[in-house]
Amino acid sequence: MKGTIKVILIIVVVIGLASYFFLDKFADGLKPTHRQFELVSSDNKSRLYIKTENWGVTGDSQQTIITSDNEDKFEIDSTRQILFFADLNPFYISKAMTH
């Protein structure tokens, strides 16, 4: 009887730990991801930054800002930045433009 209780207790602990680590990794996947692209003028005097933030279970929700601030933070200030909302991509380029 005591042996059966120990086995059940060990199984419950193993399943609990496995569930904890799985849910912890799953929650990390739900955090927003950030990317930044730098655009440099032809005279190399001015720069614009395109910053994106993706979130959602599949990462298909996105905010994009165009700004002149080179900050690591993704903070929206609609008085100084251009803001876009998109589902998958901030810009769609046709095949005719890629050739």
N, C-alpha and C positions, 0 to 999 in steps of 0.2 A: 504494500500500500504506500509506504513512504517513498519507495523507488518510483512509483507512478506519479506521485505528486511532484517529485524533483524533475522528472522528464517533462511533465506538463509546464512546470515553472520555467524550465530552460527554453522550451519551445516558445512560450509567451514572450520571454525576454528577447529571444532572437528575432521573432516577428516584430516586436516593438521597435528594436533597434533598426532593423531593415526598413520599416515604415518611416521612421524618423529621418534616416539618411535619404531615402527616396523623396520624401516631401520637401526636405531641405534643398536638394538639387532641383526639384521641380519649381520651387519658389524662386530660386536664382534665375531660372529661365524666364520668369515673368517680369523681371526688373527691366526698365527701359534701357535701350542701348543708344549710344551717342556716336556720331561720326562728324568729322569736320573736313571740308575741302577748301583749299586756298586758291583764289584766283588773283593773278598778278598782272598789272597793266603792262602794256608793251614797253613803256619807258621805265618800268620797275619802280615807280614812285608811289603807286597806290595799290592797295590790296583789299579784296572783299573776301568774306568767309561765308560759305554755305554750311550751315550746321543742321543736322537732322537728329531727331529723337524718335525712335520706334518703340512701340509697346504693344501689348496684347499677347494672347496665347501663341499666335503664329507670327507676331511682329508685324502685322499688316496695318497697323494704325501709325500714322506718321505726322509729325510737325516739322516744318522746315523754316529756317529763318535765314535771311541774307543780311549780313551786318558787316561793319568795318571794324568791330571789336574782336581782337584775338584773345578772348578769354576762354579758359577751359570749361567754364560753367555754361550750361544751357539754360539761360534765363531770357524770358521773353519780355521785351519792352517795345510795345507797338508804336510808340512815339519816335523811336530811332531805328526800327528794323522793319523789314518786309517779312510778313508771316504767311506761310502756306500750310494748308491741311491736305493730306492725301491719304489714299488707301494703301497703295504699295510703293509707288515711286513718285518723287516730287515732280519729275519731268518725264514726258513721254516723247521719244524721238522716233520719227517715222523712218522706214527703211530708205526712203529716197534721200534723207539727210545724212545717212551713214556711209554712202558710197562716194 
